[in-house]
Amino acid sequence: MSIITLTTDLGHRDYYVAAVKAAILSHAPNTQVVDITHHIAPFSIYEAAYQLRSVCMDFPIGTVHILGINPELKADQPHIVVHHMSHYFIGADNGIFSLLFDTEPEDIFEITLPQGESWTFPLKGVFATTAAHLANGGTPELLGRRVKSVKKTQANTPLIDEDLLRGSVIQIDHYGNVVINITRTLFDNMRRGRQFSISFKRAGYSITKISEYFTEVIEGERLAMFATNGYLIIAINGGVTGHGGSAASLFGLRLNDIIRVEFYGSNDKNRKDDL
């Protein structure tokens, strides 16, 4: 059974998501449609890229991923299919693909379909039809011409100094946990066996240890850990908004707020790691 995933900013209040799914199933009735999320902040390609890249490679080879963020067709924003690492990705070439992958995509095709409903509701008229074609075993070469590259946009990356990382909040999840644009790989490369302090808005709330799981600290205590997708998060053990308070609410953290990680002490790589 083929799989098509959906990542959009459509929400669930209106009929829009159902209409996209209906179009997919009309063309590919044996396809399994999986919702990644429909609660992306409107038009936020940064949030959408973060959410999808965190999970897309967990799906089987051949999965088709629809990106429904700012999907309108424009002269400088064609609709494209990207084939990368044995997965297909469909969306508007609005910069999101340069955020989704760490390297240039392997194959890129510009979609050319007749005018019609595809212009007013491209997720249903273009993306769903294209996804069904691929899920049914069709090739991207039949959808349009091959192009060389995707549109680039500036990635939201940390500022790096010898002893300092300045990251920023890129996501606040359902529990109020705060996701920072600092990966475990970057953190380890910067740390090199040194001690560190993670600090944010409110003075006196720094964190000097990386936990491996929430219950390493007592309930209601703050902690920092790396999520399964490799990104640094700040959380409260057992704390959520409305029940003891989440990290976001207690520390007053919002999207794009600055998080500082300062490294100090021994630079000996052979010093025992105190994570």
N, C-alpha and C positions, 0 to 999 in steps of 0.2 A: 504494500500500500504506500502510495506517495504521500509526502507531507508538505504542506504549505503553512508557513507561519505568518502572523500579522503583527506588525508594530506600527501603531498610529496614534494620533492625537484626537481621535474622534469621540472618545468617551463612550459611555453606555446609555446616555439619556435618550438619544435619538435612534432612528432606524438605520443609520449609515453602516454600522458594522454588519448588521444582518444583510443589508443589500449587497455588500462585498462578498460575504460568504455565500449568498444565494447565487451570485454570478459564478463563483468558483465551482460550486457543486453542480450547477447547470451544465458546465463544460467538462467537469471531471468528477462525476458522482462518487467515485471510489476513493477520493482523496480525503485524508485526515487534515482538518484545518485546526491549527494550534494558535491560541492567542498568547503572544509574548506580553504585550500590554497595550491598552488603548487610552492610557492616562498620561501620556507625554504632555508636558507643557506645550500649549499651542505654538507650532512652528519651530520648536527647539530641536534642531538637528544634533546638537551636542548631547542632549539627554537621550535621544533616540539611539544614537550611535553607542553610547555607553550601555544602555539596556540590552541592545541586540548583540553587541560584541561579547557581553558577559556570558551569553548562553548559546549563541548560534552554533558553535562547533561541538556542542554536546548532542546535537541532532545527527541522525544518520547521514552518510554521504548521499548526495543527490537531493537533499531538502531544498525547497524553494522558499526564500524569505522575501516578503513584501514590506517595503518601507513606505508608509503612507504619511510622510511629513512634508508639508509644503510641496504637494505633488503637481501643481499646475504646470502645464507646458508653456514654455517661453522660448523666445528666439535663442537665448543663451543658456537655456535650461532644458535640454531634451530629456525624454524618458529613455532609460537605458536598462539593459540586463548585464550584470556582471557575473562572470563565472570565475570563482576563486576557491581554491582548496576543496574542489569537488562539490561545492555548494553553489546555488544560484541566488542572486540578490537583484531585486527589481525596485526601481525608484526613480525619482527625478535627480538629474545630475546637478544638485544644488550645493555640493560640498560635503554631503554626508558620507560619501564613500571614502574620502580621504581621511575621515575620522574613524571609520569602521575598520580599516586595515592598516597594518604597520608597513606594508609594502605595496607597490603598484599592483592592482588586480591583474590576473593572468589574461583574461579575455573580456572585452567590453563591446557591447553591441547597442547601437541606437535603434530604438523601436520605432517603426513606421507603420501606423494603422490608419485606416480611413477616418475622415472627420465624422463627428456625430456626438453621441453621448460621452465618448472618451474625452472630449474637450471640457465638458461641464462637471463630470464626476470621474476623473481619471483612475481612481482606485478601483472603481467598478468597471469602467469601459476599457481601460488599458491594462492596468496591473493584474486584475483578476483573470482577464482573458489570457494574458501572457503567462501568468503562473500556471494556469490550467494546461496550456500548450506544453510547457516544460514538464509538468507533472505527468502528462500523458505520454511522455517519451519524445516529444518534439525537440528539435534542435534550435539554438538561438540564431543560427545563420539564416533561418527562415523568417525571422522577425524583423531584420533590418541589417544595416551595414555595420561592419566592424570599425571601431574607432580606437585611437591610440591611448588615450588617457582620460581620467576623470578630473572634474573641476577640483582645485585645491582650495582649502580654507585653513585658516590658522588654528592649529590645535590648541586646546586649553591645557598647556603643560606647565609643570612647576618651574619656578626660577631656581637656579642652582648656583650656590657658592661653595667654597671649599668646606665650610663648617655649617652651612645653613641651606635648608630646603624651604622655599615658600610655596606651599601648595594652596589649593582653594577647594571649597565645597562644590562638588559637581552633582550631588544627589542627596536627597533626604528621603529615606524609604518609609514604608507604611508604619514602621514602628518608631519612627523619629530618629533612627540611627543616621549618622552623618558620614557620607562617603567622600573621601578626599582623592584628588587626582595624583596620588603618590602610590606607586606600585611597590610590591615587596622587593622586586629586583632592583629598582632605583634606590630604595631605602638601604638595602644590604650593601650595594656598591658604594653608597655615600658613607655608611656607618664604619665599615672596616674595623670592627671590633671595639669601637668607641662607645661611651655612654651617650645618652641623648635625652632631650626634653621636648615634648610636644606641647605647644601652647596655643591658645586661641583667645577669643575676645575677652573673657572675664579673667582678670588676674587671680592667681592662686589656684587655678584649676589645671595646672600642667600635669602631664602623664609621662612617666619615665620608664615604663615597661610595656612590652608587647605581649598580650595574652594570646593563648592559643584557642581558648573557648571562653564563653561568657561567665561561667561559674567559677573561674579562677579568682574572681573578686566577690565580696559579699553583695547580697541584693541591695540595690540602690547606689552602688559604687560605680564610678566612671572607669572606663577601660578603653584601650586601643588594641585593635587586632586587624589582621588581614583577612578579608573575606575570601571565599572560594574562588572568586574571579581575580584575586591578586591585589585588590585595591585596599588601601588603609581606611578603616572606619573608626569613628568615635561613638561609643555607646554607653548606656547605663544598664547594668545587669538587672533585668526584670522591670525596667522603667519604660513606659510608653506614654504618649500624650494622653492626659486624662486619668492616668493611673500611676501616680508617683512622679510623673514627668519624664520625658525623653531627653536624650542628649541635645537634640535641636532646641527644645523648649527651655530646658534648664540653663543651657549655656548661651541662649539667644543667637544660635547659629542659623544662617540663611544661605541660600545659593550664592556662590561667588565670594563668600567671606574667606579671609586669608587664614591659613593654618601654618604655623611655623614649627619646623623641626630643627633644633640646634644640636650639633654634635660637639663633644668635648672630651678631654681626657686622653688616655692612651690611644695611640694609633697602631698598636701591635695587632696584626692580623691573627696571631696565634693565641691571643688572650682568650680565655674561656668565655664563650658567649653566654650572656646572662638573660637571654630572652626567656 
